[in-house]
Every structure is written in C-alpha cells, then in structure tokens.
Amino acid sequence: MNILYPKNTKEFDDIIKKDKLVLVDFWATWCSPCRMLAPVIEKIAEQYEGKITVLKVDVDDQQELAIRYGIQSIPTVTLFKDGNVAAKEIGVKPLNSFTSMIEANIA
C-alpha cells in the first residue's frame, strides 16, 4: 500500500501533474472524522495500487493547498484527473462512495 505525504506544494503539484489519477485526502491530526476515514483511504490505496496515486495532505501543514482548493471542512477527499479536480466528497463516507467516484474517472 502506497500513500504519499507531499512535503510541500511543489511536490504536490509535481505528483498531480505527473500521475493521471490522484486521490487526495485533506485531513488534520486533531480531526476525529479524519481518523475514522483513514482505514477507508488505506483500503482504497490497497485496492487501486498501481492504478491511482493516493495522497494525504495535512491542512495544518499545507495551508496554501487547503486555500487553493477551497477546503472548508475536513475530511475532504478530492479526485484529480490529468491535474484537474474531477470529483470531491466531503465528510466520512463508506468505501463505495469513493470507489464509484474513482471508477467513473478511471477509464
């Protein structure tokens, strides 16, 4: 399972531009719904390994990215396709909410 934690906006931008499909979990360490969602994100990373890239962005460490993408509540899971926002889910959702979002964009 491969979840990346970009260290800065440049690293984030490089990954978003380079990889076709990128799922980004905007979260924070103090956020209990974010912790509830973590196992779902891990399962997605496992299930789609080699097909999509999964990133976790701590909004406290990466405030610039949170502002850029208008993250107002966390967790927010955003799917980027070819560098652009393709879909977004806010809050704790079941696995199938995210897999259907991915499947709709993976083709």
Helices and strands as residue ranges (DSSP letters): E 3-4, H 9-18, E 21-27, H 32-47, E 53-58, H 63-68, E 76-81, E 84-90, H 95-106
